[in-house]
Amino acid sequence: MDRPKKRPVRLQITNQFGQRQSLDNALEQYLTIPGAKGVLLLGLGPSPAALAAAVGGQSPVDYLESPDFARQMPTSWLQEIPAHWRKISTEDLREPELLQRKALFYRPNLRLFPDFWTPVLAAKSLGTLPASQVADEKTLWMPAPQKRLLVNELSGAFAKAGMHVHALPQDLPPTVFLKQLQAHRPDFFFCINFQGLDPFGQNFAALNHLEVPVAVWCVDNPFHLLSALKSTFWQQCMLFVTDDWFINPLLSHGARRVCHLPLATDPDHFQPHKAFHDDELAQKIVFVGRSSFPDKNNFFAGCRLSRDNMAQAAEMMAQGLRPDFAWWRLRYEQTPLWPAQSVRQIGFAAEQCNLAWRTAHLAAAAEMGLTVFGDPDWRERLPANVELRPPVDYYGPLGDIYSQARFTLNLTSLLLPHGLTQRHFDVWAAGGFLLTDNTPGLRIFDQELVHEIAFAKPEEFRPLVQRLDADPISAAELRQAWQKHILAKHTYDHRVSTLLDALDLKP
């Protein structure tokens, strides 16, 4: 009877984040990068002897190895390295002859020690780039999907500021990205939520090698975004956050520079178009929004909540207090924000409270005549007297809905402790009237204006609406004052000006 074959015993190594990983010695794990005569070995893998047999009699052979990798290898590993192979350092990669050679790269290195290897791969690919190919002036690269919120607004604002915007797909494999850079080098790379930057940081390393400034605007919860990244490259980016609560936590986790850049509006988009008209909205309070963000269940897979914490959060909400991400951070004090994905447990708790927060306020608004434009999942959470309509295209009739509604209700996500939403800007720009829950993010506005339209808990909503209905002249003056304030200080032209000043990139 044949005995079952034993699985090969593989060396294990601890990666740069302290996680144990097995090493595969198959030759398929080595990526061949074409080049001139000679061989440049970028990582030897777990068996230099097997690699030597594959290289054969080619010469000369130089090799570069991560110190953290070599330090964990047994003595036998070192003894397998052929005596005629020359060990080099990253400094030696400045030699044009080395960069032009054929190279073999041990692929698992990218997930083991990405901070060491991504700059090496960038140098190998771009180190001999002719000067004539890196000359485009005042060009901004911005990866993003077409017709995505903020893309059109920012592109227009950058263009007004004298920047030529070159749009890229949001998911660019490093091989394609390198080809783009080999053809043209931008003066500035800007993206939203790390779009266009791969998790291991290869695209960033290529930009950094060419000394192209990289800025990332974290529109959503930054630590949720970081939970998908596999290296520390983000710490070298210029980070902008819509919520200033995250500035200190990001700095304490290694970010070099973080600036506050709130959301804004594009007044050109919200000029009255009259393409949509509904007389009933003049008597309605309108809410526009999803019941949850896309792919929520997969993002929070495996996350759980304790009944005690949720009970305490429910008591807070009843008092008009916000059990937001900052509050839950204290409940999960031992949970690291980064690296790994454990921060999603904190976010899950805040998001569950967020749903309860919005549901309670929508139920209160239902008593005053509420129409919700959102997904079908709202139906099971809202009172039967709430009119539920399909979602609205941001670039469709939304502005007309805002301008025609009696009031537009805003509820700010608890994932952002000091956050705001597009509604805080767009409703006023469209000539509408916004009523909003009270969030610390409102401090960027004129506080006299904020006092007139903010509420802390559901019970305060009816009296606020009744007060505004009782004095339509004052309400109209308040609407005009808010619109003037938003257009004077909070457009995307203002935000791009702030961003370019921060990066010292004003034309």
Sequence and secondary structure as in RCSB ss.txt:
>XXXX:A:sequence
MDRPKKRPVRLQITNQFGQRQSLDNALEQYLTIPGAKGVLLLGLGPSPAALAAAVGGQSPVDYLESPDFARQMPT
SWLQEIPAHWRKISTEDLREPELLQRKALFYRPNLRLFPDFWTPVLAAKSLGTLPASQVADEKTLWMPAPQKRLL
VNELSGAFAKAGMHVHALPQDLPPTVFLKQLQAHRPDFFFCINFQGLDPFGQNFAALNHLEVPVAVWCVDNPFHL
LSALKSTFWQQCMLFVTDDWFINPLLSHGARRVCHLPLATDPDHFQPHKAFHDDELAQKIVFVGRSSFPDKNNFF
AGCRLSRDNMAQAAEMMAQGLRPDFAWWRLRYEQTPLWPAQSVRQIGFAAEQCNLAWRTAHLAAAAEMGLTVFGD
PDWRERLPANVELRPPVDYYGPLGDIYSQARFTLNLTSLLLPHGLTQRHFDVWAAGGFLLTDNTPGLRIFDQELV
HEIAFAKPEEFRPLVQRLDADPISAAELRQAWQKHILAKHTYDHRVSTLLDALDLKP
>XXXX:A:secstr
           EEE TTS EEE    GGGEEEE  EEEEEEE   S HHHHHHHHTT S EEEE  HHHHHTS H
HHHHTS TTSEE  GGGGG HHHHTEEEEEETTHHHHSHHHHHHHHHHHHHTT  GGGS   SEEEEE  TT TT
HHHHHHHHHHTT EEEEE S   HHHHHHHHHH   SEEEEETTTTS TT HHHHHHHHTT  EEEEE S HHHH
HTT  SSGGGGSEEEESSGGGHHHHHHTT SEEEE    B TTTTS   S   GGGGG EEEE  SS TTHHHHT
TT    HHHHHHHHHHHHTT    HHHHHHHTTTS SSSSSTHHHHHHHHHHHHHHHHHHHHHHHHTT EEEES 
GGGTTTS TTSEEE    TTTTHHHHHHHSSEEEE   TTSTT   THHHHHHHTT  EEEE  GGGGGS HHHH
HTTEESSGGGHHHHHHHHHH HHHHHHHHHHHHHHHHHH BHHHHHHHHHHHTT   
